[in-house]
Amino acid sequence: MAGGWARDGAVSEQIEASISDELARMKAQQQPVGESLRFCAECEEEIPEARRLARPGVKLCIDCQQDRDGAFKARAGINRRGSKDSQLK
């Protein structure tokens, strides 16, 4: 499938590497660590005990977590292709 000077399977390897990187980033982002806070780190409202038990390491109340999850976070992508067109942006 690869063309030009790339060896066979190079494109598939790039796709797999991109997917692995993204899955690792998402997994690290989802798991809170440490002890759960009793009060929200942002609004200082009490975090219900049921939430603290269900999600060990939780730092935010449900409302603040939903606000944070809904916020757009732009991040730079990795240009694995190295094409001139993608670098001109």
C-alpha positions as CSV (number, residue, x, y, z in Angstrom):
1,M,0.0,0.0,0.0
2,A,2.9,2.4,0.7
3,G,4.1,4.3,-2.3
4,G,7.3,6.1,-3.3
5,W,10.4,5.2,-1.2
6,A,8.4,3.8,1.7
7,R,8.6,0.1,2.4
8,D,5.6,-2.1,2.4
9,G,3.5,-1.8,5.5
10,A,4.9,1.7,6.5
11,V,1.5,3.4,6.2
12,S,-0.1,0.7,8.4
13,E,2.7,1.1,11.0
14,Q,2.1,4.9,11.1
15,I,-1.6,4.4,11.6
16,E,-1.1,1.9,14.3
17,A,1.5,4.2,16.0
18,S,-1.0,7.1,15.9
19,I,-3.8,5.0,17.4
20,S,-1.5,3.6,20.1
21,D,-0.4,7.2,21.1
22,E,-3.9,8.5,21.2
23,L,-5.2,5.5,23.3
24,A,-2.4,5.9,25.8
25,R,-3.1,9.7,26.1
26,M,-6.8,9.0,26.6
27,K,-6.2,6.3,29.2
28,A,-3.8,8.6,31.2
29,Q,-6.3,11.4,31.0
30,Q,-9.3,9.4,32.3
31,Q,-7.9,7.9,35.4
32,P,-7.7,10.1,38.5
33,V,-5.0,9.3,40.9
34,G,-4.6,9.7,44.6
35,E,-7.3,10.1,47.3
36,S,-10.7,11.7,46.4
37,L,-11.3,15.2,47.6
38,R,-14.2,15.9,49.9
39,F,-14.8,19.3,48.3
40,C,-14.6,20.2,44.7
41,A,-11.2,21.8,43.6
42,E,-13.0,24.4,41.5
43,C,-16.3,25.4,43.2
44,E,-15.6,24.1,46.7
45,E,-19.0,22.3,46.8
46,E,-19.1,19.0,48.7
47,I,-18.6,16.0,46.4
48,P,-21.1,13.3,47.3
49,E,-19.8,10.2,49.0
50,A,-21.2,8.0,46.3
51,R,-19.2,9.8,43.6
52,R,-16.0,9.6,45.7
53,L,-16.5,5.8,46.2
54,A,-17.4,5.2,42.5
55,R,-14.5,7.2,41.1
56,P,-11.5,7.0,43.5
57,G,-9.2,10.0,43.1
58,V,-12.0,12.3,42.0
59,K,-11.2,16.0,42.4
60,L,-14.3,17.7,40.9
61,C,-18.0,17.7,41.5
62,I,-20.2,16.4,38.7
63,D,-21.2,19.9,37.4
64,C,-17.5,21.1,37.2
65,Q,-16.4,17.9,35.6
66,Q,-19.2,18.2,33.0
67,D,-18.1,21.8,32.2
68,R,-14.5,20.7,31.9
69,D,-15.4,17.7,29.6
70,G,-17.5,19.9,27.4
71,A,-14.8,22.6,26.9
72,F,-12.9,22.4,23.6
73,K,-9.2,21.7,24.0
74,A,-7.1,22.3,21.0
75,R,-3.9,20.4,20.8
76,A,-1.2,20.1,18.2
77,G,-1.3,16.9,16.2
78,I,1.8,14.9,15.2
79,N,2.7,15.2,11.5
80,R,3.9,11.7,10.8
81,R,3.6,12.1,7.0
82,G,5.9,15.1,6.8
83,S,4.2,16.3,3.7
84,K,4.9,19.9,2.6
85,D,1.2,20.7,2.4
86,S,0.5,19.8,6.0
87,Q,3.5,21.9,7.2
88,L,2.3,25.0,5.4
89,K,-0.7,25.5,7.7
